[in-house]
Amino acid sequence: MKSSAPGDYIHFKSQVPLHKISIGSKLWRYYDFGPKSVPPLICLPGIAGTADVYYKQIMSLSMKGYRVISVDIPRVWNHLEWVHAFEKFLDTINVHHVHLYGTSLGGFLAQIFTQHRPRRVKSLVLSNTFLDTQKFSASMPWSPVVGWTPSFLLKRYILTGIRDGPQEPFIADSVDFVVGQVETLSKDDLSSRLTLNAAPASVGPLLLSDSFITVMDTNDYCAIPQQLKDQVSERYPSARRAIIKSGGDFPFLSRSDEVNLYLQLHLRRVGVEVKQDQIPGISEDGGSGGPHDDYDDDKSDGREDDPRDDQGSSGSGHNGHEPQSRDRAGGPHDDKGSEHEDGGSPESAHELPCSTNVEAFALGLTPLIGHTLSVLLMAQLNIWEYIHTRKTIKA
């Protein structure tokens, strides 16, 4: 591991084991962390990503009692092969029902799997992704010879899609981290992913209701054209919308606190609930993977932790430890997602609020607590902005 790796990533590697299993001719590399009794959120990266890029989601959500699995896309060469390989992987790790979070190519593959195996997918979170590969196929006429292309040219082609030039510190750090991950990929890994991204294919109709889908996009530069992202929103008109004002191609790294919050809200809305004794530090028998009690579908206690604990992007030197979650009295969330939680009125019926008091809207806090939380978060954001300004001046 390089000494320049972020401090929280070093802590992550020391706490979360990397798993490698061979299933047939496919080698799966993945992280699996959190209570085994909770239906997992499976994270699928884009072309340039690996299982490691979601380390901030693994650390944050597992601390709140959720199970997160992050996988490398294996060497598959067409989309049906992907469906069969991913299904065998789920069978091997004894996971039947899943919630999928995919970005870029990972979001496309998540939709393809949902189309062909609808009974296994309970919900989707799609970020900066697309519905068909036509545009990428047209821009890559040399795709038939990708298997004979030298590794350094494949890496150069992938990296040209990542915006270069001056950027604010958190986005620049996210780009540096992903570029480092690209360097770890083999020629066959790169060829396989580029083939999946350019092979002619499109997402057909899904049996999954829009109310179990969240579309989470960044509102600034992204390698996925805005036209393609708009097509995703049009395909799922009743899906929840989560707009991140900035964050670049890798908001799960550069804006991890926002992404973690929206993932947590999504999981609660679709019915994934955790008990307090499943949260590390509260259970007496919690281990590295969290307690393995049976999953309890009873949501009547309504106690949930406070998303203020998310500190994923508060700095590269973050030590990986997060505060203990706080309790709240409130009712369970409607898994259909057609109503907004206890009060807040977002701008549209299906758009998640994107303001500093998003927790007050989403978690149904009282006006006094919501106001106090907004003031505290605004102060924290001002501090972050000051730090960013100082870093920019020094640079």
N, C-alpha and C positions, 0 to 999 in steps of 0.2 A: 504494500500500500504506500502511495506517495505521501511525503510529509505535508504536501500542500493540500491534502484532502480536508474538507470542512470538518470542524471539530465534532459536530453532531453526527456526521457520517461515520467518523471513527468510532464514536460511542455506539452507533447502530450496529456496526460490524462486530463489535465486541459483545453485543447482547443478543443478536438475532442470528441463528445459524442459517447458512446457505445449504439448500438441499439439491442434490442431483440424482435423478433417476433415469434409467433407460427403459423405454417402452417400445418394444420392437426395434426399429432402426432410429428412433427419435430419442434424443437426449433432452431432458427437461431440467432446466435450472430455475429454481424458485425459492422464495421465502414464504414461510407460513407461520404467522404469529398471532396469538390471541386465543381466547377460549374455544376449544374444539366443539363445544355444544352450541355455538352461535353460527347461523348460516353465514358463510364468508362473503366478503367483497373481494372479487378477483380483479386485479389491475393488469391491463394489457397495454404495453408501450407502443410507441410509433416506430418508424424505421430506425431512428437513431437511438432509441431507448433500450434499456435492459431492465431486468427485475430490480436493479439497484436504484433506478431513478425515482421510485415511489417510496424511498426509505422514510421520508417525512410523514407520509400518510400511515405507514406501518407503525411507526413509533407513537404518533399522536392518537390514532383511533384505537390501537390496542390498549393504550393507557385508559381508555374510556370503556373498555370491555367488549370491543368489537374484534372480530377475527378478520385479518387482512392477508390475502395471498397475492403476491406479485410474481409474475412469471416472465421469462424470456420467451419470445416467439421462436419455436423450434424451426428446424430446417424442413419446411414443407414447400411444395412447388406449385400448388394450386389450391383453390379455396375449399373444394370438397375434401381434399386431403387434410386441410386444417380442421375442418369440422370433425372428421373421424379421429384425428390425433388428439384434439382437445377433449373429446368425449372419453377417449381411453384414459387420458390423464386424470380427468375427474373421477372415473371409476377406480383408478389405481389408488388415489389418495382418499377414497371413500367419501366423496362429496357428490351429492345428487343435485340439490337445488342451489343455485348461485345468483349473486347480484354482480353484474359486470360493470366495470369502469374502464372505458377505453379512450385513448387519445390518438388522434391522427389515424394511422393504419390500424392501431389497436381498436379504435372505435368502429372502424369498418368491419374488422373481423368479429367484433362482438355482435354487430347486427347480423352478419352472415350466420353466425352460430345460433343466434336467437331465431332466425328464420327457419333453419333446418332442425333445430332441437327446441321447440317452443316450451315443452314441458319442464325443461331443466332451468330455464332462465326466469327468475322472478322479477327482476327489474334491471334497468339500464341507466347508466350515466355516460353521456356522450360529450366529448370535449374536443373542439377544433377538429372535426372529422368530416366525412363525406359519405355519399350514397353510391357513387359509381366511380370507376377508375378510368373513364374515357379520357379525361383531360390529362391524366398522368401518362396514359398509354401514348397519347399523341405527342407528348413532349419527350418521350423516350423511345424513338424509333429503333434504337440499337438494343432493345430489350431481348430479342432472340439470341444475341451473343453475350448476354450479361454473364453467363457462366464461364466465358473465356476471358473476361476482362480482368486485368490485374487488380489486386486488392487496393492499391493506393489510388487508382482511378475511381473505384467504387466509393471509397471514403471521401475523395474530393467531390464527387458528384453529390453525395448526401450532404456534405457540409456546406455546399454552395446554397442549399435551401435554407440555411440558418442565417438570419440577418447579422451582418457584420457592422462594425463601427461603434462609436461611443454610445453607451447605454447606461441606464441607472444601475447602481451597484448590484442589487438583488438579481436583476435580469442578466447582467453580465456574469455573475457567479453561476447562474443556472446554465448558461450557455457553456461556460468553461467545464462544468461538471459533465454535461452531456457529451461534449467533444471528447472528454477523457474516456467516457464509456464507449464511444464509437471506436476508439483506438483498441479496445479489448475484443472487438468482434472479428471473427475470421472471415476469409473471403467467401466461404460457403454461406455463412450467416448473412452477409451483406447481399449476396446474389439472390438468396431465397426471399429476403424481404423486398428487394426491388422488384422481383418477379411478381410477388403477391400484390404489390402496389400498382403494377402496370398491366397485369393480365386482365383482359376484358371481363368485367363482372359488374353486377349492380345488386343492390339490396332489394329484395321483393317485399311484398306485404308481410307485416308481422302480426301474429296473433296476440302479442302483448299489448295491453291497453296503454294509451298515451299517458294515463294517470300514473303509470309505473315507470315513466321515463323522465329523466331530467337532462336538459341540454345546457351545458355549461361552457361558454365560449369567452375568449378574451376579446376586448374591444379595440385592441391596438394591432400592431403588426403580427401576422401569423403566416407561416409557410402555406397553409391551406387557404386558397382564395376565398374571399368573402362570399362569392356567388355559390360555392359549394357548401359553405356553412349555412347559408340562407336556405338552400334546398333541404337540408336536414330539418330546419325549423318548420318549413312548409310541410314536410312529410308527417311530422308529429305536432300538429297545431295545438293539441290540448296538453302537451307535455309542459312540465315546469321549466321555466327559463331562469338561468343564473348567469348574469353578465358580470364578468370581472373587467374592470375598466382598463387595466393594463396588466402585463405579465409576460408578454411575448409568446413564444412557442411552448414554453415549459412552465405554466403557472403552478403546477404541482410542486415546483421547486421555488420559483420566484415569489409566488403568492400562496404559500402552503397554508397559512392560517385561514385564508378565505376558502380555499379548496377544501380543506379539512372540515370547515364549518358546513359547507354545502353538502359534502358527502354525508356528514352526520345527520343533517336535516333530512336528506333523501332516505337514508336507512330507517330513520324513525317513521317517516311518512309511509313507507311501504311495509311497515310492520316488524322491522327488526328491532327488538327491544333487548336490553341487557339488564340483569339484576345487579344490585350494588355489590353482592358478594362475588361477582364475576370481574370486578375491577381490581387490577393489581394494587396491592397495598391495603385493601379492605378485607379480602378473603384470607383466612388463616392458612389455607393450603395452596395459595397461588404460586405457581412455578414460573419458569421462563416463558411458557406459552400460555399462562393464565390458568385459572381453575377450570376443570372439565366437568362441571355439573350439567345435568340435563337442561336443555333449553326450555324455558318457561314461557308459554304463550300468553300468560295472564298479565295484562298491562294495567290492571286496576290501580296499582300503587302510584303510577304516573310520575315517579321520581326520576329526574334526569339531571345529567351533569351540565355544567356551565361551559359553553364554548369559549369563554374567555381564557380557558386553560391552554388553548391552541397558541403556541409560540413558534410555529414552524419556521417563519421567515423573519424572526426578530434579530437574526444576525448569524454569520457563519460560525461564530465561536460558541454557539449554543451547545450545552453539554448533554442534551438529549433527555434530561429529567424534566418532567412537567408537574405542575401542582396537582394535588389531589382534587378530584372532581367534587362539585358542590351539589347538594340536593335541592330540589324544587318541588313544590306541591302543584300538581296540575293534572289534567285529564290526558288520556291516550290520544295519539294522533290518528286521524282518519287515513287509512291506507289508500283511499281512492284519490286523495289530494285535491278534491274539487273545492274544499273549503279552506280558508286560511285560519291559522292557529290563533285562537283566543284574541281577537282584537285586531291587530295591525291591518291597514288597508293599503296593500301595494298598488302600483299604478295599473296593473292589469290582473285579470283573474288567475292567470297562470304564471305570473312572473314573480320570482323571489325578490324580496326587497334588497336593494344594494346600497345600504347606508350604514353609518357607524352604529346605529341602534338596531341592526338586523336581528340580533339576539332577542331584543324586546318584542319584535314582531313575531319571530318564528317560535319562540318558546313560551309566549303568553305571559310575560312577566307583568307585574303591576306597574302602573304609570310611574310611580315614585322610583321603583327599582330600575325601570327602563330608562328613566331620565338620568339617574345616577350612573348607570352603566354607559349611557351615551357620552356623558361628560368625561368619564374615566377613559373610554376608548378614544375620544377626541384628543385628550391630553397625550395618550400613548402615540396616536398617529402624528401629533405635532412633534413629539420627541423623535420618532422615526424620520420624519421629514427633515428635522434639523440635522440628524446624523447623516442622512443622504446628502444634504447640502454640503456638509463639512467634507464628506468623502469626495464629492465632485470637485470642490475647491482645491483639495489636496492633490487630486489627480491632475 
